[in-house]
Amino acid sequence: MRSVADMKTGQKATIMALDMNNQDTVRKLMALGIVVGSDVKLVQSFPSYVIKVGYTQIAIDKDIASSIFVN
């Protein structure tokens, strides 16, 4: 399995798992609609990662992008 940080700009994938080591981050991601089974698209990877989930675009740092696992 790879993470959002490993995706190329413009790629789409399905979220398969979230890194459960940091519960605060997991709760924030889930509140934003980033949940297992959702489709995600990487819009931008520099200077920060911008992902699109549904109709929502979210800017995240590399640590968070590395904790979202996709297929």
N, C-alpha and C positions, 0 to 999 in steps of 0.2 A: 504494500500500500504506500502511496506517496502523499505528500502534504500539499497544501495550497502554495507553499513557498517553492515547490518543485514544478509548478505548472508554468506554462508559457502564456504570455499575454494573449487574450482572446479565446483561450481554451475553456471548455465547459466540462464539468464533472459532477458527480453525485457525492454528497458528504456521506462517508461510511462510518466515521467515528470521530470523537473529540478526545483530546488528551485530558484525562480526568485528574491529573496531578494537582492542578490549580482550580479548586472549586469556584472561586470568585470569578475567574475568567470564563469558566463553563457557564455559570449562571448569566453572565453578561451576554455571551454569545447566543444562548438560548432565548434571552429576552429580545434580541435583535432578529430572531427568526433563523438563526444558524443552528439547525438541528439535523440529526441523522435522517437521511432520506431526501433532504432538500437538494435542489440543483444549484450549483454555484458557477459563476463565470469570473475569471480573472480579467479585470478591466485594465489594471496598471500594476507594475511591480517596482517602480522607482519614482520618486524617493520613498514612498510607502506603498504597501499593497492595497489596492482598491478592488473589492469584490462586489459582485452583484448577486443578491439572493432574492428571487422574486422581483419586486419593483423597488427594492431597497439597495442602495450602494453604500458600502461601509469601508472606511479607511482603517487598516490595521497595521501593526508593526510585524516584523519578521518572526518574533517569538510566537505571536498569536497565529500567524499564517502557518507556522510549523506545527501548531497543535491541532489543526483542522485536517483530518485525513480524508482523502478522496480516492475514488477508483479510476 
